[in-house]
Amino acid sequence: MHRRTFNKLMPSAFGAAMMTSPIMGNITKTFLGKYDEGEIIGHGDFRYKVDAQWGVQDAGVIPVKDCHEMVQDKNGRLILLTNETKNNVLIYDRSGKVLSTWGNEFPGAHGLTLSKEGEDEFLFITDHDRNQVFKTTLDGRVLMTIDYPKETGKYEVKEKFRPTEVAVAPNGDFYVADGYGEQYIMHYDPKGRLLNVFGGRGDEGPLFNNVHGVCLDNRDKGNPTLLLTARVQNALKRFTLEGEYIETIKLPGAFISRPVIDDDNIYTAVLVSKMPWNSESGFVLILDKDNQVVSVPGGNHPKYENGDLNKMVQEGNTFKHPHDVCIDNDKNLYIPQWSSGKTYPIKLERI
């Protein structure tokens, strides 16, 4: 039993209204009364205590807008990406204290991926408003800029390239998902030279409707593959590193963001479980090594019938458009949220 024992498409009208609201200095209190502080959510071996106040800051000093994604560096620091251009990146310690901030040039900041190269670590940031991808140091120095892939012949203008996520292979190659654009995945070498393009818009196996996230799945040691989000199709799709389609993992009711691999498990945030986008909805999914859903924090108990997963829905009011999952060394989860009234990430403490 693997558990710790005793030890973030168009913003909703509601979200937009909250973003412009003059109310409150501590904006995270917006949804106080919806969160049951200290509640226990999840199923089976993956249950968590909710701490909605973990990373709360003075919004007049360190504001956030949409909290899109988080990663943890080798020193245990938690790095948050927001599209608030007063401070695009917040670097937290494990207690929830902000150690530093940087960045004011990413209005469409969306995807945040940690890249490890020997003893060094770097970040990949996608900006769908600037139609670019950036590789940076952990303190914000830009090392590489990827512009729209004109050479593919699939983009008439740069505005049609709206990247949402990056995944990095062991050899340093990286893959860019154009989740808000033309639905292609671009494969680059470590120097940023385009090697391949695959995917595209559609519903069949190798095609996508909102290829929102991408990650490297190395759970089958020596045989890494790519997991890609087909958000509107409520599914994950698996490909070889060469871009060949392998399989679809159906997740009914789950408009998922990006997959995150930790040990033998897949974690993903579900932005909504029903349409329209402005519904107060969402939860977290945890899949086991066999790609079966074993826990749905914030949602209904997962159930399979005749091998098929039943539709999942939100239960309770823990989340408002969760957008990503970051897992720390103690298997606690941190959940940034999109269009949630400028709230800071929620911590789920593993029990």
Order of alpha helices (4+ residues) and beta strands (2+ residues): alpha-beta-beta-beta-beta-beta-beta-beta-beta-beta-beta-beta-beta-beta-beta-beta-beta-beta-beta-beta-beta-beta-beta-beta-beta-beta-beta-beta
